[in-house]
Amino acid sequence: MPELPEVEVTRRGITPALTGRRVIDAIARVPALRYPLPARLGPELAGRQLVSVSRRGKYLLLDFGIGHLLVHLGMSGSLRLVSAALPPDKHDHFDLVFAADGGDVALRLRDPRRFGAVLWLPGDPLAHPLLSVLGIEPLSDEFCATWLKEELAGLSAAIKPTLMDSHRVVGIGNIYASESLFRAGIDPRRAAGRISLRRLERLVPAIKSTLAAAIDAGGSSLRDFIHSDGSSGYFQQQYFVYGRCGEACRVCGRPVRELRQGQRATFFCAACQR
């Protein structure tokens, strides 16, 4: 699944190419993805200029002044910038077409599993039920060890699935939770509410640096995810533990272990993480 770094990489890829351009049409090739696609979106947006592209958690928000187009990549989605004349492939379900010098360009959503979303939000986007319940942004200044200590107080649940709870902190998916906990030297099984402030003062910078490094590397290209220009990310080449069960820890040389937490695979080094 595309996580925060992949969505942020996508945002940075499409923003300079599309900001200020005017919409020609919106083309839906299926009636629905996770939710029904917006009816009459083409006429609604025709002639409208894209003001900005922002991100909230794993959601992209395209601001057209009169409302926002919310896009979520789901489990297998990706957005690409292509010539509007390029014939769509089987899983290319939605195009937003913009006027451009040298030929119209399409922001094309590919979503093989159809778990993504495209919604039109005419009001305050942050008041929408999908966004209003989201937690703090991990790359924000507000996300700090003191805040996290208060948020985790009294929790007996393990720290790794707790970090993945988007109602508390957004965008720390399975890959980056495992990698951040390794960098901080914290056992993913440790009760969230029993982690000391001193350890959290290591964890918060580890989360921020892990996400920043992933963004700089173009994200992790696993399964279907590609960039808006069709290229791949390479952060997976820097993994310390994720997907490396049985391989030697890059720090101590002991085998990386795997366990299941909340039906998700967790990778860790029992020697480095305590």
PyMOL commands that set and color helices and strands:
alter all, ss='L'
color gray80, all
select helices_A, chain A and resi 4-18+41-45+125-127+129-132+145-152+159-163+174-184+192-194+197-216+235-238
alter helices_A, ss='H'
color red, helices_A
select strands_A, chain A and resi 23-28+52-56+59-63+68-72+78-83+92-98+105-110+117-121+257-261+264-268
alter strands_A, ss='S'
color yellow, strands_A
deselect
rebuild
show_as cartoon
